[in-house]
Every structure is written in structure tokens, then in C-alpha cells.
Amino acid sequence: MVLPAFDARHGLAQRKIAAQNCAMMRIRTFHRRDAAACQRVFLRAVHLGTAPHYTAAERAAWAGEDVASDVWEARLSRQWTFVAKGLRGVEGFLTLGRDGHIDFLYVLPEQRRSGLAGQLYCAAVACAQRAGLRQLDTQASHLARRFFEKRDWQVTARQSVIRNGVALTNFRMEKRL
């Protein structure tokens, strides 16, 4: 799959447009038909959005394109999954396990700093509180770490995980509700 380019030089203008689009965003629960679109968001977010923090080899190991869509659908269906749907279709998603683990939180690179990830996060926290969960945890990338820290999450460990033979650094984090 060829990913469309994201030009960081025009970041401010793109963020303004994204913020306007974010206001028209609808956060809803996952439908099975969203699986392929969520996978595309994931691939673009990792390959383009995390480029300043991870090498090409690390991004390829993290987000290989060989995962079948039915595997994606099954993984997203097993969790509480929230989808951000805008004018251009699915533009972000977040998954929350029944145990309080946030497995995925990804938005399109164009949506970074638009508030979209925050909207998805608020939906997940509300769900967790309704379910009686007392704590959330995640394994955050360098990029996601800042997002969570701004919301009073604590880093409990820096870790190196091996994905497809490549070591990736991430951060185990948690937050009490």
C-alpha cells in the first residue's frame, strides 16, 4: 500500500483545517465495516506521523502491511472501540480492553493537534468509568507518551519490545480514575 504524503512544512495550515473538520467529527462505536479504514489510519499514523521518533525500519516492524483485514476486525471487535468519523471517513480510533488497557489510539497525521485524539480519549474514559474500572494502562510510543502525560498519566517503565525482529522503545503508563 502506498501512503499519501503528509507535508509537515504546511503543518499549521493543515492543523487549522483539521481543527475545523474535527468540530464536524462524530465519535461512535466501531462497526465491523470500519476495520479496513481503521487499519489505514493505523498505517498512516505509524508510517507518517511517528517518523520524527522512529526509524523507517522501526516503523516497518511496528506496522507491517501483512495483517489480514479479518484479523484486524477480530482484534477491534474484542474491545470497546471508538471511531472518529468525519467528512473524509474514519480519521481516528481508540480501543479500550475490558481490563482498562488502551491498545490503540491513532489519528491521521493531518488530525494531530486538532483535538481529535482527546475526543476519542474522553469517550474511552467515560466508558471505563461507566464500567467501574479504577485504572487505565497503555504502552505508549514516544509520540503518545506526551499525549498521556498531559492527561496526568504516569510512566511506570521504559521498555524495549521486539516486533518482527526489531527493538522498539515504548513506555508503560497508567492512570487511576
N, C-alpha and C positions, 0 to 999 in steps of 0.2 A: 504494500500500500504506500503510495506517495502522499506525504503530508504537505498541505499547503503551508507556505512560509508565514512566519509571524515576524514582522519587522519591528524590532524594539526601538528603532530610531523614531518611530511615529507613535510611541507608547502613550504619550499624554493625550493626543487626539483620539487614539483608539480607546483609551480608558474613558474619555468623556462620552463617546458613542456607546461604549459598553454600559456605563452607568445609566444612560437613558434607556437602553434596552433592558437593563436589569430591573428598572421600575415596571416594565411590562412582563416580567418573568413570573411564571406560575410554578410554585413548588407543590409537587404532588407525589403520591406514592408510585412506585415502579410498576410498570406493566411489562409482561414478557416481551412484547414487541419493541421495548426500549433497549433490549440487550445489545444489539449491534451499534446503536447510537452511543450508548454508554462506553462501549469498547473503543469507539472512535475518539470520544472525549478523552479517555484514559491515554490512548496512544499519543494524541496531540499534546496533552498536558505533560506527559513524561518526556517525549522526544523534543518538544519545542520549549515548553515552559520551565523545565529544570536544567536547561543547557548551561546556565551560568554556574551550576553547582555540581554537575556530574559530567563525566566524560562521555563521548559517543559510545564507547564500549560498555560503560556502566548503564547508560540509558537503554542500549540494545538488550542487555541481560535482564534488566528490570521489566521492560515492556516489549518482549518479543511478539511478533505478529502471528505466531503459530498456534494461538489458543483458539479452539473451535468456539463458534458462537453459542452452541448448546451448553458448553462448559461455563461460559460467561453467564448465560441465562440462569443456570442452576445455582451458581455462586451468589448472584444478586437476589435470586428468589428466596434463598435460605435466610436472608437477613431482612431487617427493616431497611428498605432502600428508598431514598428520597431523590426525586429527579427535578431538575430545573428546566422547564420548557419555555422557550422564548420564541420570537419570530423566526429564528433560524433552526428551530427544532430543539433537541436536547443540548444544553450548553453546560451542564454540570450535574454531578450526582454525589451522593454520600450514602454509605452503608453503615448500619449500626447492628451489631450482633445482639442476640438476646442476653448476652453476658456483659454488655456495655462496651464492647470493643468496636471502635471505629476502624473499619478495614480499608475503605476507600473514601477519599474526599478529593475530587478532581473537578476542575472547571477548565473550559477552553482558555488558552493563553490570552485571548482577547478580553476575557472576562476577569482577569486578575485585577485586583484592587477596585473592583466595581461594587463590592458588597455581596456578590452572589454566593460566595463560599460561606459568608456569615449567615445568609438567609437559610442555606441548607443546614448549617450547624445549629441554628436556632430551632429548626424543625426537629432535628435529631434530639436535642436536649429536652424539648417539650415531650417527645415520645418517651425518652428514658425516664423522665420524671413521672409521667402517667403510668409507666410500667413498674414504678417503685425502685428503680435502680439507684444505688447510692454512689456509684463511682463509674467513670468512663476511663478507658485507656486506649492507646494507639501506639503505632510505631511510625513516627513522623520522619519525613525526609528533611533535608536541610531547609528547604523552602517552607514546608508545612510547619516546621518547628516554630517559626516566628508567628505564624497564624495562631497556633495554640497557646503560645506563651502570652500573647496579647489578651487571651481569654482566661488567664490565671492557671494554666496547666503547668505542671512541674515535670522537669526531665528527671527520670529515675535512673536512666542508664544510657550511655552512648554505646552503640553496638555495631558490629560488623556482621552482616548476613551474607551468605553466599547464594547468589542467584545465577543459575546457568553457568557456574564455574567462575563467576566474577564477584569479588567482595564489594559490597555496598554499605556505606555508613548510614545509619539512621538512629533515631532517638526514641527510646521507650519513654512514654509520657503518660501521666494520669491526672485526673481531676475529680475531686469529691463534689458531689451535687448537694 
